[in-house]
Amino acid sequence: MVKGEELHITVPNLFRCPISMDVMRSPVSLCTGVTYDRTSIQHWLDAGHDTCPATMQTLPSKDFIPNLTLRRLINLWAQTNGPPSPSSSPTYSRSVSEQQVRTLVHHLENQNESAKVFVVDCLSAIVDFASFGDENRRILANFENFVSAIVGVLCRGTAEMEVMELAVRVLDSISMDNSVRKQVLASVSKRFQSFLTTIRSFLKNGSTRSKIGSVKLLKTIALDAESKRAIAENSNLLNELLQIVRTDSDFALHDAVYSCLIEVSVTRSTKAELVGSGLVDLLTKTLSNRNSPKPANEKALKLLSIVSTTAEGRSAIGVDCRCAVAIVERMMKVSRSATEDAVAVVWSVCCLLGEKKTKEAVVNSNGIAKILMVMQSGYCEGHRVRSMCLDVLRVLRIGSSSSLSSSPSSSIDGFGFGIGSYFSNTTHIMRC
């Protein structure tokens, strides 16, 4: 009889993800030097965190690098310690043979309805296989005719929803590499409108997971001016994207939609159409929601900065003071680039639009303090962001410069806006 102790395998702590405590399947390292399993750290970042879970340091960059050395060590350890369990090993996955993939491609290309059970089982296995690491995804992406066969399922749109949802998941999992994105676009471009029709059906009737995957696919193929225009000119598709933000409370879905809209909002007509369809109101609700995660807020600010370059966008932002208040509220709680987007929007509505009630809303929501803090965040003289901040401060003056000239703290770059007493209450802000 085998003793229980002989069945126990001690897992080195180095091989465990600090978040999940499971053996890492795809170890990646953050800029802090700490390594996590890719899935776990991605969930952490998607939830809106901007710190390293282990050190709690603020992350200047959310990029991560595959730790190939550690991955090889984990693989060697797993092989040495015998057949591992599915929940604890990076090398365990449902096996997918070359012949299975070749047969799947054949059935998909020939629309073999009688092989539905095989197709579903094989696609499910491939989704599982692809989730186990970059190398597996590269193998699939480089398999002859694989990408075009999967894309064909979506372009035809005649397969059952289960098959098409699996196809979306497969493409989403292997489309991280730019070369794969180009393959997907090359296959889609031959039947672009059919592909977009299928995506619309997912947005209407699919599960939340398939909706997110579909929107990510849209962003994946928005690689050049032609593909971006094809997506942007499909008014029904744009309306569906906005509609799911209105009706679905999933922040990951909102984040995916905003990312896609950022990619395709290139032309003035597209920006105007989005504004006319209520985009600004949706972005205002996102920024005003205290539960919305940081990534969604940052993308909302980016979209507002994009549409504020049009008269329609500035007008829509200026009409509802809640938008300006929400922007000011989020200004110092996001990344540096998102803060710059927030400044650009405030500058657009205060300096270009000049709506009085918007300027009052900015002042009343402590906007002057936020703008001053941004100015002192390392921007040199003449920098675009610093110049915009100065412009905003000039138009936000409250009272005349002459009435404040006697106050030693009432002048900033030669203009006053009634903040002599304001400075006495915010001594941590230096004059710029």
DAZI-V234424 format. One record per backbone hydrogen bond with DSSP energy under -0.5 kcal/mol. CO is the residue of the C=O (numbers start at 1). NH is the residue of the N-H. E is the energy in kcal/mol with one decimal. If there is no record, write none. Layout:
co: (CO | CO)
nh: (NH | NH)
e: (E | E)
This chain:
co: (3 | 3 | 4 | 4 | 5 | 8 | 9 | 10 | 12 | 13 | 15 | 17 | 22 | 26 | 27 | 28 | 29 | 30 | 34 | 35 | 36 | 37 | 38 | 39 | 40 | 41 | 42 | 43 | 44 | 45 | 50 | 51 | 52 | 57 | 58 | 65 | 66 | 67 | 68 | 69 | 70 | 71 | 72 | 73 | 74 | 75 | 76 | 77 | 79 | 85 | 85 | 97 | 98 | 99 | 100 | 101 | 102 | 103 | 104 | 105 | 106 | 107 | 108 | 111 | 112 | 113 | 115 | 116 | 117 | 118 | 119 | 120 | 121 | 122 | 123 | 124 | 125 | 126 | 127 | 129 | 130 | 133 | 134 | 135 | 136 | 137 | 138 | 140 | 143 | 143 | 145 | 146 | 147 | 148 | 149 | 150 | 151 | 152 | 153 | 160 | 160 | 161 | 162 | 163 | 164 | 165 | 166 | 167 | 168 | 169 | 170 | 171 | 174 | 177 | 178 | 179 | 180 | 181 | 182 | 183 | 184 | 185 | 188 | 189 | 191 | 192 | 193 | 194 | 195 | 196 | 197 | 198 | 199 | 200 | 201 | 202 | 207 | 208 | 209 | 210 | 211 | 212 | 213 | 214 | 215 | 216 | 217 | 218 | 219 | 221 | 224 | 225 | 226 | 227 | 228 | 229 | 231 | 233 | 234 | 235 | 236 | 237 | 238 | 239 | 240 | 241 | 242 | 243 | 244 | 249 | 250 | 251 | 252 | 253 | 254 | 255 | 256 | 257 | 258 | 259 | 260 | 261 | 264 | 264 | 267 | 268 | 269 | 270 | 271 | 272 | 273 | 274 | 275 | 278 | 279 | 280 | 281 | 282 | 283 | 284 | 285 | 286 | 288 | 289 | 293 | 294 | 295 | 296 | 297 | 298 | 299 | 300 | 301 | 302 | 303 | 304 | 306 | 307 | 307 | 310 | 311 | 312 | 313 | 314 | 315 | 316 | 319 | 320 | 320 | 321 | 322 | 323 | 324 | 325 | 326 | 327 | 330 | 335 | 336 | 337 | 338 | 339 | 340 | 341 | 342 | 343 | 344 | 345 | 346 | 347 | 347 | 348 | 348 | 349 | 349 | 355 | 356 | 357 | 358 | 359 | 360 | 361 | 362 | 363 | 366 | 367 | 368 | 369 | 370 | 371 | 372 | 374 | 375 | 378 | 380 | 383 | 384 | 385 | 386 | 387 | 388 | 389 | 390 | 391 | 392 | 394 | 397 | 401 | 401 | 402 | 404 | 407 | 412 | 415 | 419 | 420 | 421 | 422 | 422 | 423 | 426 | 428)
nh: (6 | 7 | 7 | 8 | 8 | 10 | 11 | 12 | 15 | 16 | 24 | 21 | 17 | 38 | 67 | 36 | 65 | 33 | 30 | 18 | 28 | 41 | 42 | 43 | 44 | 45 | 46 | 47 | 49 | 48 | 59 | 53 | 56 | 52 | 60 | 29 | 68 | 71 | 72 | 73 | 74 | 75 | 76 | 77 | 78 | 79 | 80 | 81 | 82 | 88 | 89 | 101 | 102 | 103 | 104 | 105 | 106 | 107 | 108 | 109 | 110 | 112 | 111 | 113 | 115 | 116 | 119 | 120 | 121 | 122 | 123 | 124 | 125 | 126 | 127 | 128 | 129 | 130 | 131 | 132 | 133 | 137 | 138 | 139 | 140 | 141 | 142 | 143 | 146 | 147 | 149 | 150 | 151 | 152 | 153 | 154 | 155 | 156 | 157 | 163 | 164 | 165 | 166 | 167 | 168 | 169 | 170 | 171 | 172 | 173 | 174 | 175 | 177 | 181 | 182 | 183 | 184 | 185 | 186 | 187 | 188 | 189 | 191 | 192 | 195 | 196 | 197 | 198 | 199 | 200 | 201 | 202 | 203 | 204 | 205 | 206 | 211 | 212 | 213 | 214 | 215 | 216 | 217 | 218 | 219 | 220 | 221 | 222 | 222 | 223 | 228 | 229 | 230 | 231 | 232 | 233 | 234 | 235 | 238 | 239 | 240 | 241 | 242 | 243 | 244 | 245 | 246 | 247 | 248 | 251 | 254 | 255 | 256 | 257 | 258 | 259 | 260 | 261 | 262 | 263 | 264 | 265 | 266 | 267 | 271 | 272 | 273 | 274 | 275 | 276 | 277 | 279 | 278 | 282 | 283 | 284 | 285 | 286 | 287 | 288 | 289 | 289 | 290 | 292 | 297 | 298 | 299 | 300 | 301 | 302 | 303 | 304 | 305 | 306 | 307 | 308 | 309 | 310 | 313 | 314 | 315 | 316 | 317 | 318 | 319 | 320 | 321 | 323 | 324 | 325 | 326 | 327 | 328 | 329 | 330 | 331 | 333 | 339 | 340 | 341 | 342 | 343 | 344 | 345 | 346 | 347 | 348 | 349 | 350 | 351 | 352 | 352 | 353 | 354 | 355 | 359 | 360 | 361 | 362 | 363 | 364 | 365 | 367 | 366 | 370 | 371 | 372 | 373 | 374 | 375 | 376 | 377 | 379 | 380 | 383 | 387 | 388 | 389 | 390 | 391 | 392 | 393 | 394 | 395 | 396 | 397 | 399 | 404 | 405 | 405 | 407 | 410 | 415 | 412 | 423 | 424 | 425 | 425 | 426 | 426 | 429 | 430)
e: (-0.8 | -0.5 | -1.3 | -0.5 | -1.0 | -0.5 | -0.6 | -0.5 | -1.8 | -1.4 | -2.7 | -2.6 | -2.9 | -1.9 | -2.7 | -2.9 | -2.3 | -1.9 | -2.4 | -0.6 | -3.1 | -2.4 | -2.2 | -2.0 | -1.9 | -2.4 | -2.7 | -1.3 | -1.3 | -1.8 | -3.0 | -0.5 | -3.3 | -2.3 | -0.7 | -3.0 | -1.3 | -2.0 | -2.3 | -2.0 | -2.5 | -2.4 | -2.5 | -2.5 | -2.6 | -2.3 | -2.1 | -1.9 | -1.0 | -1.2 | -1.1 | -2.0 | -2.3 | -2.6 | -2.6 | -2.6 | -2.0 | -2.5 | -2.7 | -2.5 | -1.8 | -2.1 | -0.8 | -1.2 | -1.2 | -1.4 | -2.7 | -2.8 | -2.5 | -3.0 | -2.9 | -2.4 | -2.2 | -2.3 | -2.5 | -2.1 | -2.8 | -3.0 | -1.3 | -1.3 | -1.0 | -1.6 | -2.4 | -2.1 | -1.9 | -2.5 | -2.0 | -1.2 | -2.0 | -0.5 | -1.9 | -2.2 | -2.6 | -2.1 | -1.2 | -1.1 | -2.4 | -2.4 | -1.8 | -0.6 | -2.1 | -2.8 | -1.8 | -2.1 | -2.2 | -2.1 | -2.3 | -2.4 | -2.7 | -1.9 | -1.5 | -0.9 | -0.6 | -1.9 | -1.9 | -1.6 | -2.7 | -2.6 | -2.5 | -2.1 | -2.6 | -2.9 | -2.0 | -0.7 | -2.2 | -2.4 | -2.0 | -1.9 | -2.2 | -2.2 | -1.6 | -1.7 | -2.2 | -1.7 | -2.8 | -2.5 | -2.4 | -2.5 | -2.4 | -2.5 | -2.5 | -2.3 | -1.9 | -1.9 | -1.9 | -2.3 | -2.0 | -0.7 | -0.7 | -2.2 | -2.4 | -2.2 | -2.2 | -1.8 | -2.6 | -2.5 | -1.2 | -1.4 | -2.1 | -2.4 | -2.0 | -2.2 | -2.1 | -2.3 | -2.1 | -1.0 | -1.7 | -2.2 | -2.0 | -0.5 | -1.9 | -2.8 | -1.9 | -2.5 | -2.8 | -2.2 | -2.1 | -2.6 | -2.1 | -1.4 | -1.7 | -1.7 | -2.2 | -0.5 | -2.0 | -2.5 | -2.3 | -2.4 | -2.3 | -2.5 | -1.4 | -2.2 | -1.6 | -1.6 | -2.5 | -2.3 | -1.9 | -2.0 | -2.5 | -2.0 | -1.1 | -0.6 | -0.7 | -1.5 | -2.0 | -2.6 | -2.0 | -2.1 | -2.2 | -2.0 | -2.5 | -2.2 | -2.2 | -1.6 | -2.6 | -1.8 | -1.2 | -1.8 | -0.5 | -2.3 | -2.3 | -2.2 | -2.2 | -2.5 | -1.8 | -0.9 | -0.7 | -1.6 | -0.7 | -2.3 | -2.5 | -2.3 | -2.3 | -2.3 | -1.9 | -1.1 | -2.0 | -2.4 | -2.0 | -1.7 | -2.3 | -2.4 | -2.2 | -2.0 | -2.4 | -2.9 | -2.1 | -2.3 | -2.4 | -2.5 | -1.0 | -0.9 | -2.1 | -1.1 | -1.2 | -2.0 | -2.3 | -1.9 | -2.1 | -2.3 | -2.9 | -1.2 | -2.4 | -1.5 | -1.6 | -2.6 | -2.4 | -2.3 | -2.2 | -2.2 | -1.3 | -1.9 | -0.5 | -0.5 | -2.1 | -2.8 | -2.2 | -2.3 | -2.3 | -2.2 | -2.5 | -2.6 | -2.1 | -1.9 | -1.4 | -1.2 | -0.6 | -1.0 | -0.6 | -0.8 | -1.9 | -1.5 | -1.2 | -2.2 | -2.2 | -1.0 | -0.8 | -0.9 | -0.5 | -0.9 | -1.8 | -0.7)
